[in-house]
């Protein structure tokens, strides 16, 4: 594959614009830590929403989708589609609460909600745990995808890809701060979307594929099209559908889909002008992320099954790819090598855009934890704003270096997806309930975090999983085998939940003063705070300042209607592509009706916020 002058012009032009934006905003971004990490808290919903979508484009996401589709079909995407429920719960219940908190990071929330030394420990430990360790994991997965794209499409070695992509991204991220990330995300979104759609259209119409109709009937593709899993296949049903929808969405922490909001999604909500803009941004993100964006990636993945039916055919076409980087996820990059001049440059620019958007967001978000929740609270409490910005820029560079090194040792993004899901199993319910139940304390979170990690390690790396799954056959023979992942996850969730609930009731609750201050600032409402309100009344302390009715039930109703709206839109889009007109029309009708209902519910929610 050779790039033309037009291709190079598009890629170089894109780099020039992005670096120009970073340099342009660097002066205002470096004023203070609030500007550097939250852009002064005055961003409108539409640019924040687009930024969320651009950030989650990523380079590893199309690779992950391709890996899932090629192995287990379109229905395997339910492992991440289920996070829509988490996303809409954040939209209609938690977005306004986060904006009300006015914290600089979601980790700072710990010393607002909890008190004493446990809260301080939880804050700095989570800053390192999430901002450094898990953040490096997430960035390594994105960089791994860039390595595979660079190897297949440009013939670059892993180290060359890491150096070229990493240096430009880290310079831009360090000088531009959050404002640079947000502004360039606006450009990156349109470039990435155009590239994804253009690639899907061209790949489906390659002569070897023969167009959409031939693709749908091809022997390698026909059995991969179902949006819902085969209900007769117990393992697939539980792994891909039941557990994600019944357990995973509320129980597990995952970057960008944290129960109750968090991470870089919370960072954008905290940067919004007000609560209304925070809600609008997260809702726009969820519509684009789930309803529309997956289909171009899915189409390329399906087309790849015609041209590269197995990993061996990919290896044959690209013999220079290292053996430890071979996998089904390479098929996405392999298909892009078929693109013509011009479109190839646009798609490469879009992949660069996706990489830069995701990495720059993770770098800024991770360094915000290091600066605000570790350095400023533990290392140097009296640090000047200039010093905090400097530390932020240094930590940005170090995070990039460590994640790039780690990426060189990985094989596929699904490895890290499963590790992160397992390590966060059972913690999600705390993130949902801590806003609405006074009894949860810092020890609840500390115990959940520790036990989830320990149990996950025991299942993944020791003989515990084998012992637990030892069973007797009908013939009376004892058989040992590793517990399948679909069985491991709910067990980890159950154990973690039992432990943190037990710890909660065995330890002292937060002090009345801490609870009074939290309630007075956030006004969460609900039956879970009745005791705190009664205690405040008894102490003659006024903590209820919002006399409006509790709007969480309306928010949950809006969440349910929103789920119907987005899933029906997603399914309708898929069935229009499949040529199933009757079903597509029915689903489109459901989407329209649920959308109209949602508009009316939104008016009520908005009225209750202001």
Buried (B, 14 or more C-beta within 10 A) or exposed (E): EEBEEBBEBBBEEBBEEBBEBBBBBBEBBBBBBBBBBBBBBEBEBEBBBBBBBBBBBBBBBBBBBBBBBBEBBBBBBBBBBBBBBBBBBBBBBBBBBBBBBEBBBBBBBBBBBBBBEBBBBBBBBBBBBBBBEBBBBBBBBBBBBBBBBBBBBBEBEBEBBBEBBBEBBBBBBBBBBBBBBBBBBBBBBEBBBBBBBBBBBBBBBBEEBBEBEBBBEBEBBEEBBEBEBBEEEEEBBBBBBBBBBEBBBBBBBBBBBBBBBBBBBBBBBBBBBBBBBBBBBBBBBBBBBBBBBBBBBBBBBBBBBBBBBEBEBBBEBBEEBEEEBBBBBBBBBBBBEBBEEBBBBBBBBBBBBBBBBBBBBBBBBBBBBBBBBBBBBBEEEEBEBEBBBBBBBBBBBBBBBBBBEBBBEBBBBBBBBBBBBBBBBBBBBBBBBBBBBBBBBBBBBBBBBBBBBBBBEBBBEEEBBEEBBEEEEEEEEEEEEBBEBBBBBBBBBBBBBEBBBEBBEEBEBBEBEBBBBBBBBBBBBEEBBEEBBEBBEEEEBEBBEBEEEBBBEBBBBBBBBBBBBBBBBBBBBBBBBBEBEEBBEBBBEBBBBBBEBBEEBBEBBBEBBE
